[in-house]
Amino acid sequence: MFCLQPRTYRNDFAKVRTTISLLTGRPQKWAHHLISTNSSLLNSWDVFSKKMEEMYDDPHRLTNAAQALENLRQGKNEVEEYITDFKHLALDSEWNKPALIPRFRKGLSETIKDELARVEKPRTLEKFMSLSVKIDRRLRERRAERAGYHPPMPTRRPLPPLPSNAPATGLDEEELMQIGAARGPLTEAEKTRRRSLGLCLYCGRAGHHVRECREKPSSHMGKPLAVPAFISGRSVCNAMSTHMIVPLSLQWNNRAMSINAMLDSGASGCFMDCNMAQSLGIPTVYKKQPYPIQLLDGSSPLSGPITKETIPLPASIGESHNDTIVFDIVSSPVFPAVLGLNWLRKNNPTINWINSTITFDQEEPITTLSATVPQIHTVAVCTEIPKIYQDLHKVFGKKGADTLPPSRTYDCPIDLLPGAPIPHGRIYPLSEPELKTLKEYVEENLQKGFIRPSTSPAGAPIFFVGKKDGGLRPCVDYRALNSITIKNKYPYL
């Protein structure tokens, strides 16, 4: 930090005071005591840092680092993460690089050790780490390729017809029909053979299970759902004419809206266009853990990872199928709503892609997909001020809250306890949404004149509270300052 801003920290006074402003806990109390006693340690950065190191540095740092290196393992983490932890501990252990090589190899996963045994052993620690990273990345790429590969379904060959003089087997008419159409009843030995070879118990082929067999006749409960082949909106009508569209009725905050969603078994989740969510006023919140998505060509969208999602939205399809859906917010103007693989797995509907029909087997028969819109209660908002309060109309306006009151003859002072240490702020990281909210908060209050720029090391931390609409409310923590403030206990005159 000092090297990045040499003009700001050009003397020992600035270095010592800046370091004190970043301290917390016992080191902070110790430093404040030095300030209150005007200690000579504050005059030299070298003396101050050496004394602080003697006071609070780990006396067994080398031993603890060596023990941690001995116990460090890669586990299921990536090699890059393992290298980061290893280098941090190696720096504290002060071991030389030749001694670190066997320690580094010992902590690697067994899979990477097996791959390293196939090549010539690297002679330096840097080459050892670089080779381990390359092997780990290639193994992860191969696992991804293997997970995304699905063997093609073999073409079904017609079974030879039964000879007319075949001996009778005692099968009833239904079993004879099954033999002529697909297969006969399996013996226990045949079932055992197919299970051991990973074959389908119905058609006898590899690559799938009986519940996924395309040749097995399906039985539908109830009447199928007729899915319309169109969607409202002139801009997307032609684009969606060849896709499976499902009408949804969504509810939130005493509101309801019917939208059209596309069924997509290739989508990993349920998605909603950001412009649609904003125009309909659907509440969104920030995801606890943003995640990236990949397009069909393997590239990432320009919008970056997904950071927002809707609140759980009660949804109804037809007259009797109810569900709760959380949509991830993306930029998708052509397909503003998508029901993906997670929704299909959860509800497991029977879909006839040829006739564009859907049947929910676990429910009563459904005959229509017309969205049912619940009754919306409209709350009247009074925008006029009653006559009795007309003389106080300024109180109801926001304009008065955006300005400070004028300075008068007497201003209320804020007195601090004599000799009390001034609370100093510290630097701490913020997430991207928090940083954006903080910048907006600072700019807004600077324009109003509520705050002004300052270079003082004294300050108060700020935290954020989530709002119902998914936004963040900044809150300044003045508890440390309030604890050293003289309370005004005098009665009002």
Order of alpha helices (4+ residues) and beta strands (2+ residues): alpha-alpha-alpha-alpha-alpha-alpha-alpha-alpha-alpha-alpha-beta-beta-beta-beta-alpha-beta-beta-beta-beta-beta-beta-alpha-beta-beta-alpha-beta-beta-alpha
